[in-house]
């Protein structure tokens, strides 16, 4: 199979690839930029690049061809098929705002949020109905995790703590 070689890249093209490699948070795009940099700067062939990035040689060839045809834009993922997501940026803003407030302050009849309660509340507020898992995924993007509430047993008895401690002391006779 004939080796695919990138023509000499201008300083601007190399800088664009390097900036993409250094700044992107998408690991797939970063790997593709690395492949192009190795091919352009080090003049490596597809098998050598594949060994470095731990990918298939055919995959490296495919991305080299796509870069030659489309440039840096060709390294990005193609649009995915299927329905577009229901969640809008306004919904996400509303979600992060709601989760930061106590449900009772919003005049709701419960004290803690669950994913399902958040989904139901936001469906009423925004008109966008999503399931609890979708809410969890969008909270995870904001690095928010809902944890189970820790229930605390208490008593109005003023001597409750004394009696509680006394009941935990083992009696030896």
C-alpha positions, 0 to 999 in steps of 0.5 A: 500500500502506498504511503500517504504523505502530507505535503509540507505544512505552513507555519500557520497550519502547524500552529493551528494543529498545535493549538487544537492539540493543546486546547481541545477537551475532546480526546478524539479530536486531540488524538487526530491532531496529534496524528497530523502533527506527527505526520507533518513535523516528524514525517512519520508514516501511518504504521509508525503513527499508529504505534505511537497513538495506539490506533489501527493503521487503517484509522490513521490513513483514513484521518490523513486522507480526510485532513488532506481533503478537508483540512482541520475541519475534517478532523472533527466528528461528522454530525450524528444521526437521530433526533436532536436533544430536547434539552436547551441551554435555557433548560440547563440554566434552569436546572442548575438554578433549581438544584441550588435551591431548596424545594420548599423555597420554591413552594414544593411539598418536599424537602430534598431533590431527587432526579425524578422530582427535578425532571417533573418540576422542570417539565412543569416550568419549561414544558420540556419533559425528559427522564431522570437519567437525562437530568443526571447526565446534565447535572454531571456535566456541571459536576453536580451529583445528587446524593441520598439524604442522610436521615437523622433520628431525633426526639423532642425529649431534652434528655434524648442524647443522654438516654441514647448514649446510655443505651449504647454502653454495653452492660456487663454483669 
